[in-house]
Amino acid sequence: MPTYASGYIAQAAHWWRAENNPDDRVFALMLFLYQILDALYSDVLAFPPQWAANSTLKMSMGGRTNLIITLPLSPHGLALLRSAIGLVGDAYCICQHLAKLNTANVAEDVEVLLDKVEHLREVRNYFAHLDERIGHPDVHGITGAASTNCGIEYTAASVANTHLVLVGNVLHFSAKDKAAGKAIPFSVDVGRGSFSRVLHASRGIYQKLITHKLHPAKYPPADQLYAI
């Protein structure tokens, strides 16, 4: 049976807080974080082994402000994937706030989780700011020659062309990169393994919370949490 955290985390975090005296906001954020991670786990359990075929597009794109969107997903599949991306975004926001607070002996574990969530930052940002990504090709569209891993080859004549393409378990899209100072092709793994790594990274926090010495109780071991 799947092991969720929320049935145990309120009690564990309550006694952990009494022992470690973290900042006042930490307790509520911990409860909310594991609610979100439980919801993400529920989504990931329903993921297929692979979202789409490994077929690339094999096309050349020039011209101006063209838009290619290829997401070969069922309505249920799109709902699952979009929900998981949104939940990861919520977890990222909470971890960022936790990292700025006194979280006592879980500070390093919060950083571990934040690092894993960071790997999905670009795809989270894409959908969180979808209006900008598809509404401003002059900012997020590719100009000039560029190669992608989804089979699109942008020619030198390309001006402000954008794409959103799912190949296998990898989502490919164009967006502005701050470091490059221009739009570039991104590729992000959105398969089960990518989200599982986020869930498993939360086990360190959970382990610290359940090992409180005040009123010790029996909890599921951390390695059973979010098993996939």
N, C-alpha and C positions, 0 to 999 in steps of 0.2 A: 504494500500500500504506500502511496506517496506520503512523505513526511513534510508537513508545512510547519513554519515557525510560529505563526501567530497564536496558536493555542497554548504556547508556553512562554512566549516572549514577555508578556505583560508582567507575569509573576517574577520571572528571572530578572528582568530589567529593574523591577521595583526594588528587590533586595540588593542587586548590584549597585544601584544608585545610593542606597543607604550606606553601603560599605565604602564607596569610592568618591562620593561627593562631586560629581561632574556639574557642569553648568546647568541651570534650571531647565533650559530648553531641550537638553539632550534626551531626556526620557520620552517626551512626546515625539521627537523626531525619530527615535529608535522604533517606537511602536508603528509609526507611519511607514518607515523604511521597510519593515518586514511585512506589513500589509501589501505594499507594492511588490516586493520580491515574491510573496506568495502568489499574487495575481500573475506575475511574470512566469512563475513556475507552472501555473495552470495552463497558460498559453503554450509554453515550450513543450509540455507533455503532449500537446495535440499537434505539434509540428510534424510535417511529413519528413522522411529521411532526406528528401531533396525537393526544393520548391519547383524547379523547372528543368527542362532539358538543357544539356550542355552545348546547345547549338548557338554559335555566334551569328551576327547579322551579315557579315561579309558585304559591307557597303561603303561607298565613298560619298562624303558629304562636303559640298561647297555651298555656294549661294549665301543667303543672308537670312537670319532669324528662323531657320528651320528648327522644328521640334520633333524628336522621336521619342515615343513612350511605348515600351513593350514590356508588359507585366502579365505573363501568361499564368494567371492565378484564378482559382474559383473565388466566388464572393466570400466563402468561409475562409479560404486561404489568405486573401487580402486583408480580411478583418483580423485574423490572427497575427499576421506579420505587422500590420500597422499598429495594433494594440501593443505588441511586444516592444516595438520601437518607441512608442509613446511612454510606456512604463519605464524603460531604460532611461529615458530623458528625465522622468520624475525622480528616479533613483540618483541620477547624476546631480540634480539640484540639491537633494537632501544631503548627499555626501559632501558636496561643496560647503554647505552650511555647517555640517558636523566638523569638517576639517578646520574650521575657524574657531571652534569652541573648545573648551576644556572637556575632553572625553576620557580623561583619566587613563586607565590601562588599555583602552581599545584604540588609542590614537593611531598606532601603526597599522592596525587592522582596517581602520577606516581608509587610510591611504592606499592599502592594497586593493580594497574594493573600488575606490575612486580611479585607480590606475586601470582596472579592467573595464570599467564603464567608459573610460576615456577612449578606448579602442573603437567604440561605436559612436563617438561624438559627431563625426561628419554626417553620418546618415541620420542621426537624431536631429542635427541642425537643419538638414535638408527638409525634413517634413515639418519641423517646428516653424520654419520660415518658408513654407511652400509658396506663399504668395510672392515672395521675393525671387525665389528660384525660377519659377515659371513666368513671372510677370516682368522680370527685368533681364532679358537676354543680353542687353548691353553690358551687364555686370557679371552674370553667371553663365553666359554663353561663350563658346570657344571661338577665338579668332586666329586664323593662321593654321599652319600644318600641325597636326597632333595625332598620335596613335592611341587607341583605347584597347582594353582587354576584352571588349564585348563585340569586336568585329567592325567597328566604325573607324574609318580613316578620314580624318579631316584634312582637306586639301589647303594649299596656301591661299586659295580664294575664299575660304570659310570666314564668315563674319557673324559673330554672335549666335552661333548654333548650339542647341542644347539637347541633352538626351537623358532618359531614365530607362534603363534596360536591366532586366533580371535574366541572368544566365546561370543555370545550376543553382547554387546557394549564394551567389555573389551579385550584389546590386551595384550597378555602374551608373554614374551620373556625372554631370558637369556642374561645377560651382567655383566661385572665386576662392582662391587660396591666398591667405594673407601674406605668407612668406614669399610666394611667387609674384604677388601683386597683380595677378590676372586669373582668369578662369582656367581650370585644368580638369582632366578626367580623373575621377575618383573611383575606386573599387573597394567595396566593403563586404566582408563575409557576414551574411545574415542567416546562416544555417543554425541548426540546433546547438552545435558545439560552441559557436560564438556566444550565444546567450547563456549556455550552461556554465561557461567560464565566469561570467558575471555572478551567477547564482552561487557557484562554489566558492568564489572569493569572499562571500559574506559569512562563511562558516567560522572564520577567525573571530569575528565580533560575537557571534552566537556562542562560541566556546567560552569566551571570557564572561559573557553574561550569565551563563548557566552554572558557572563554578563558584557562585557566591557561597560564603560560609554561614551567613545568617539564614536560619531556617532552610537548610539544604533540602533539595527535593530531587526526584528522579525525572530526568529529561532524556529525550532521545539523543544519542551521541551525535556530535557534529557531522561525522562522516556519513550519517544517514539523511542529513538535511539536504533537500533538493537533489536526491539521487535520480539520475537519468541514464 
